[in-house]
Amino acid sequence: MTSDDLDTDDALLPRLRLIEEQPLDQRASAYAQLHDELKGRLEGGDSSPSNG
């Protein structure tokens, strides 16, 4: 885990709080964007695919 990972983790809760304060239509869009970012981060962390 790098210091960038820790900074990103520390920024997640404030970001979620900010999203929750938005109107519903904007909140849905913001959650979708956050989902895509986290998905990309998780999938980007994969090592080589398994040969199975």
LOPAKE-476401 format. One record per residue (C-alpha): residue number from 1; residue in three letters; chain; x, y, z. Coordinates in pm, whole numbers, plus 50000, padded with zeros to 5 digits. Example, Ala and Ser with C-alpha at 12.3 -4.5 7.8 and 13.67 -1.06 7.14 Angstrom:
% LOPAKE-476401
{1, "Ala", "A", {51230, 49550, 50780}}
{2, "Ser", "A", {51367, 49894, 50714}}
//
This chain:
% LOPAKE-476401
{1, "Met", "A", {50000, 50000, 50000}}
{2, "Thr", "A", {50144, 50335, 49898}}
{3, "Ser", "A", {50095, 50679, 50050}}
{4, "Asp", "A", {49872, 50761, 49750}}
{5, "Asp", "A", {49648, 50470, 49849}}
{6, "Leu", "A", {49624, 50601, 50204}}
{7, "Asp", "A", {49541, 50952, 50081}}
{8, "Thr", "A", {49269, 50813, 49856}}
{9, "Asp", "A", {49128, 50601, 50139}}
{10, "Asp", "A", {49121, 50903, 50371}}
{11, "Ala", "A", {48937, 51102, 50105}}
{12, "Leu", "A", {48660, 50845, 50057}}
{13, "Leu", "A", {48449, 50929, 50363}}
{14, "Pro", "A", {48440, 51305, 50300}}
{15, "Arg", "A", {48355, 51233, 49938}}
{16, "Leu", "A", {48068, 51005, 50042}}
{17, "Arg", "A", {47938, 51272, 50280}}
{18, "Leu", "A", {47947, 51527, 50000}}
{19, "Ile", "A", {47758, 51293, 49769}}
{20, "Glu", "A", {47491, 51231, 50035}}
{21, "Glu", "A", {47426, 51606, 50060}}
{22, "Gln", "A", {47336, 51631, 49689}}
{23, "Pro", "A", {46987, 51603, 49537}}
{24, "Leu", "A", {46889, 51250, 49440}}
{25, "Asp", "A", {46954, 51276, 49065}}
{26, "Gln", "A", {47301, 51423, 49121}}
{27, "Arg", "A", {47369, 51171, 49396}}
{28, "Ala", "A", {47294, 50880, 49163}}
{29, "Ser", "A", {47533, 51017, 48903}}
{30, "Ala", "A", {47806, 51080, 49163}}
{31, "Tyr", "A", {47771, 50726, 49302}}
{32, "Ala", "A", {47794, 50582, 48951}}
{33, "Gln", "A", {48113, 50780, 48888}}
{34, "Leu", "A", {48259, 50669, 49222}}
{35, "His", "A", {48170, 50309, 49143}}
{36, "Asp", "A", {48348, 50328, 48808}}
{37, "Glu", "A", {48658, 50480, 48969}}
{38, "Leu", "A", {48675, 50217, 49243}}
{39, "Lys", "A", {48610, 49935, 48996}}
{40, "Gly", "A", {48891, 50059, 48774}}
{41, "Arg", "A", {49122, 50086, 49072}}
{42, "Leu", "A", {49044, 49734, 49188}}
{43, "Glu", "A", {49069, 49582, 48843}}
{44, "Gly", "A", {49387, 49775, 48773}}
{45, "Gly", "A", {49541, 49620, 49082}}
{46, "Asp", "A", {49504, 49270, 48942}}
{47, "Ser", "A", {49825, 49095, 48858}}
{48, "Ser", "A", {49844, 48873, 48554}}
{49, "Pro", "A", {49533, 48674, 48467}}
{50, "Ser", "A", {49540, 48312, 48576}}
{51, "Asn", "A", {49577, 48044, 48317}}
{52, "Gly", "A", {49313, 47804, 48428}}
//
